[in-house]
Amino acid sequence: MKAVVLCTLLVLVLSGPSAPVWPNRWQAAFTEIHMDNTSFFINGTTTGLYSYDYPNNVTRLDRADGSQDPLCSTTVPGRTPCSQIVTGGNRYLYFAEKNSCCICCVESEGCGVLSPNWAQNSVYLQTLTGPNGESLNEWTNDDDGRAYYVERASDHAPYQIFRTPNKDILLFHLNTYQQSFSSQIFQLPPVCKNAQMCQAPSVCARFRQQEPLEEILL
């Protein structure tokens, strides 16, 4: 009887989906939904583009409106585009409309490029059907507060991240997902070339005193 149970469990483990992992290089547009911390009512939305290249140690996260992001909004308040550019071991905050740029924090402080395996300790929840009929695997992760992560089953393309500490949802548009795109997007704007560290009251100044959380630095 014990042998039967063990064999059944082994079959279930082997037949389940592999742990979530990001492709080494990808780009996709997204919609971000911000909710109230207590009521979960929607406070606002924005759109953006996520560009990721792990082998070259660079990332760029562009938001059309950075007013709901803790790093962007405490550095330059107001509804203005904000880009987080991670390159050369620094995480830059670039505000195109303001022609302004500063360094939020550095790789040694936990602000580098996120590992493709950042969600490897997640627990599989279920397989869902996506908007276009694709299979999606849903996972949950408690490393830095509960997060729910959904990826396309066929190729690990990111689909959705719901981070409960921040009460926000990143919804990637799978029809924009691609692994081949120009590396020009990772080039630093001229104003960032001599950028200084972001100063208080920016959350960045506080982050440099402790390890940043993944749900903010995605």
C-alpha positions as CSV (number, residue, x, y, z in Angstrom):
1,M,0.0,0.0,0.0
2,K,2.8,2.4,0.9
3,A,4.5,1.7,-2.4
4,V,1.3,2.5,-4.3
5,V,1.0,5.9,-2.4
6,L,4.6,6.8,-3.1
7,C,4.3,5.9,-6.8
8,T,1.2,8.0,-7.0
9,L,2.9,11.0,-5.4
10,L,5.9,10.6,-7.7
11,V,3.6,10.6,-10.7
12,L,1.9,13.8,-9.5
13,V,5.2,15.5,-8.9
14,L,6.6,14.5,-12.3
15,S,3.5,15.5,-14.2
16,G,3.1,18.9,-12.6
17,P,4.4,22.1,-14.2
18,S,8.1,23.0,-13.9
19,A,9.0,25.8,-11.5
20,P,8.3,29.3,-12.8
21,V,11.4,30.9,-14.5
22,W,11.7,34.0,-16.6
23,P,13.3,33.7,-20.1
24,N,16.7,35.2,-20.1
25,R,15.7,38.0,-22.5
26,W,12.2,39.3,-23.2
27,Q,10.1,42.4,-23.6
28,A,6.4,43.0,-23.2
29,A,3.9,45.9,-22.7
30,F,1.8,45.9,-19.6
31,T,-1.1,47.5,-17.8
32,E,-0.6,48.2,-14.1
33,I,-3.6,48.5,-11.7
34,H,-3.2,50.2,-8.3
35,M,-5.6,49.5,-5.5
36,D,-6.4,51.0,-2.1
37,N,-4.6,49.2,0.8
38,T,-7.8,48.5,2.7
39,S,-10.8,48.5,0.3
40,F,-9.0,47.2,-2.8
41,F,-10.8,49.8,-4.8
42,I,-8.8,50.9,-7.9
43,N,-6.9,54.1,-7.3
44,G,-5.5,54.4,-10.7
45,T,-3.9,52.6,-13.7
46,T,-1.0,53.1,-16.0
47,T,0.6,51.4,-19.0
48,G,4.2,50.7,-19.7
49,L,6.9,48.5,-21.2
50,Y,9.2,46.0,-19.4
51,S,12.5,45.1,-21.1
52,Y,14.7,42.4,-19.6
53,D,18.1,41.1,-20.5
54,Y,19.6,39.0,-17.8
55,P,22.8,37.8,-19.6
56,N,23.8,41.4,-20.2
57,N,22.7,42.4,-16.6
58,V,20.3,45.2,-17.8
59,T,16.6,45.9,-17.2
60,R,14.3,48.8,-18.1
61,L,10.8,49.4,-16.6
62,D,9.0,52.3,-18.3
63,R,5.8,53.6,-16.8
64,A,3.6,56.2,-18.6
65,D,2.7,57.5,-15.1
66,G,4.9,57.0,-12.1
67,S,2.7,58.6,-9.5
68,Q,1.6,55.3,-7.9
69,D,5.1,53.8,-7.8
70,P,6.8,54.3,-4.5
71,L,10.3,54.9,-6.0
72,C,9.1,57.3,-8.7
73,S,6.5,59.2,-6.8
74,T,8.7,60.0,-3.8
75,T,11.5,61.2,-6.0
76,V,9.5,63.3,-8.5
77,P,5.9,63.7,-7.3
78,G,3.1,64.1,-9.7
79,R,1.7,62.3,-12.8
80,T,4.8,62.1,-15.0
81,P,6.5,59.3,-16.9
82,C,9.1,57.4,-15.0
83,S,11.7,54.8,-16.1
84,Q,13.7,52.5,-13.9
85,I,16.9,51.6,-15.8
86,V,19.2,49.0,-14.3
87,T,22.6,49.0,-15.9
88,G,26.3,49.1,-14.8
89,G,25.2,47.9,-11.3
90,N,23.0,51.0,-10.7
91,R,19.3,51.4,-10.7
92,Y,18.5,54.8,-12.3
93,L,15.2,56.7,-12.1
94,Y,14.7,58.7,-15.3
95,F,12.0,61.3,-15.7
96,A,11.9,62.1,-19.4
97,E,9.4,65.1,-19.2
98,K,11.5,66.7,-16.5
99,N,14.9,65.8,-18.1
100,S,15.9,64.5,-14.6
101,C,17.7,61.5,-13.5
102,C,19.2,60.1,-10.2
103,I,20.6,56.8,-8.9
104,C,18.1,55.1,-6.6
105,C,20.4,52.4,-5.3
106,V,23.1,49.9,-6.5
107,E,23.5,46.2,-7.1
108,S,25.4,45.6,-3.9
109,E,22.4,47.0,-2.0
110,G,20.0,44.6,-3.7
111,C,18.9,46.8,-6.5
112,G,20.4,44.9,-9.4
113,V,18.7,42.9,-12.2
114,L,16.1,40.4,-10.9
115,S,17.2,36.8,-11.3
116,P,15.1,34.7,-13.8
117,N,14.6,32.3,-10.8
118,W,13.1,34.9,-8.5
119,A,9.9,32.9,-8.2
120,Q,11.4,29.4,-8.1
121,N,10.2,28.8,-4.5
122,S,6.6,29.4,-5.5
123,V,3.8,26.9,-4.9
124,Y,1.8,25.8,-7.9
125,L,-2.0,26.6,-7.5
126,Q,-3.7,25.8,-10.8
127,T,-3.8,26.0,-14.5
128,L,-6.1,28.6,-16.1
129,T,-7.3,29.4,-19.5
130,G,-6.0,32.8,-20.9
131,P,-8.0,35.4,-22.9
132,N,-6.9,33.8,-26.2
133,G,-7.3,30.2,-25.1
134,E,-3.7,29.7,-23.9
135,S,-2.9,27.6,-20.8
136,L,-1.6,29.7,-17.9
137,N,0.0,28.4,-14.7
138,E,-0.7,30.2,-11.5
139,W,1.7,30.2,-8.6
140,T,1.9,31.8,-5.1
141,N,5.0,33.0,-3.3
142,D,5.5,34.3,0.3
143,D,9.1,35.3,0.3
144,D,8.4,39.1,0.6
145,G,4.7,39.1,1.4
146,R,2.2,37.1,-0.6
147,A,2.4,37.4,-4.3
148,Y,0.5,35.6,-7.1
149,Y,2.3,35.0,-10.3
150,V,0.8,33.7,-13.6
151,E,2.9,32.6,-16.6
152,R,2.1,31.2,-20.0
153,A,2.6,27.4,-19.7
154,S,4.1,26.9,-23.1
155,D,7.1,29.2,-22.8
156,H,7.2,30.8,-19.3
157,A,6.1,34.2,-20.7
158,P,5.0,36.4,-17.8
159,Y,1.3,37.1,-17.7
160,Q,0.3,38.6,-14.4
161,I,1.9,39.5,-11.0
162,F,-0.3,40.5,-8.1
163,R,1.7,41.8,-5.2
164,T,-0.5,42.0,-2.0
165,P,1.9,44.2,0.0
166,N,1.7,46.9,-2.7
167,K,-1.9,46.0,-3.7
168,D,-1.1,46.3,-7.4
169,I,-1.3,44.1,-10.5
170,L,1.0,44.0,-13.4
171,L,-0.8,42.5,-16.4
172,F,1.5,41.8,-19.3
173,H,0.0,41.8,-22.8
174,L,1.0,38.4,-24.3
175,N,0.4,39.6,-27.8
176,T,3.3,42.1,-27.3
177,Y,5.7,39.5,-25.8
178,Q,8.9,39.1,-27.7
179,Q,12.4,37.8,-27.1
180,S,14.0,39.7,-30.0
181,F,14.2,43.4,-29.7
182,S,16.8,46.3,-30.0
183,S,19.3,46.7,-27.2
184,Q,19.2,50.4,-27.8
185,I,16.4,50.7,-25.2
186,F,18.9,50.0,-22.4
187,Q,21.2,52.9,-23.3
188,L,21.3,55.6,-20.6
189,P,19.8,59.0,-21.5
190,P,22.5,61.7,-21.5
191,V,21.1,63.3,-18.3
192,C,21.8,60.0,-16.5
193,K,25.5,59.9,-17.4
194,N,26.5,62.1,-14.4
195,A,23.5,61.3,-12.1
196,Q,23.8,61.6,-8.3
197,M,22.1,59.5,-5.7
198,C,18.4,60.2,-5.2
199,Q,17.9,62.2,-2.0
200,A,15.3,62.2,0.7
201,P,12.3,62.2,0.8
202,S,12.7,59.6,-1.9
203,V,12.1,56.1,-0.8
204,C,15.4,55.3,-2.4
205,A,17.2,57.0,0.4
206,R,15.6,54.7,2.9
207,F,16.2,51.6,0.7
208,R,19.9,52.2,0.8
209,Q,19.7,51.5,4.6
210,Q,18.2,48.0,4.1
211,E,17.6,45.3,1.5
212,P,15.0,46.3,-1.0
213,L,11.9,44.2,-1.6
214,E,11.4,42.3,-4.9
215,E,7.7,43.4,-5.1
216,I,8.9,47.0,-5.5
217,L,11.9,46.4,-7.7
218,L,10.4,44.2,-10.3
